[in-house]
Amino acid sequence: MRARLEDRDVRFTVEDGCLVRTVVGGKNGGYTHRCCRKAFETVAHALGETPAAGKGTTLEEISQREDLAFTQVNVALEFLKERGIAAVRHRRCYPAASTTFEDAMVEFLALAEGEVKTD
């Protein structure tokens, strides 16, 4: 039986300059994954360079093209999706606005400063 997504609690924090995604609940009880700031910036740039009217991009494509760990790209994209910076259509990611990188960094830095609550 698959664990339902509603049964999970997902939280983002910034610790030691890294974006941290902590998931509690679900089939395995939970996990924590990290994305360093440099990788986060690279993912934000890569998403921003994706034409909104084009074919979009995927986690796998960004990971391969930018030579980044799959897990780091996943953490960054999940954060960008949660904050409305990345839009998903037909399992592909698109920038939600023309200011993708700037919006991503505002959210990252606000979270790092504790100005944004993720509850």
HELIX and SHEET records of a PDB file:
HELIX    1   1 LEU A    5  ASP A    7  5                                   3    
HELIX    2   2 ARG A   37  GLY A   48  1                                  12    
HELIX    3   3 LEU A   59  GLU A   66  1                                   8    
HELIX    4   4 PHE A   70  GLU A   82  1                                  13    
HELIX    5   5 THR A  100  GLU A  113  1                                  14    
SHEET    1   A 3 ARG A   8  GLU A  15  0                                        
SHEET    2   A 3 CYS A  18  GLY A  25 -1                                        
SHEET    3   A 3 GLY A  30  CYS A  36 -1                                        
SHEET    1   B 2 ALA A  86  ARG A  89  0                                        
SHEET    2   B 2 ARG A  92  PRO A  95 -1                                        
END                                                                             
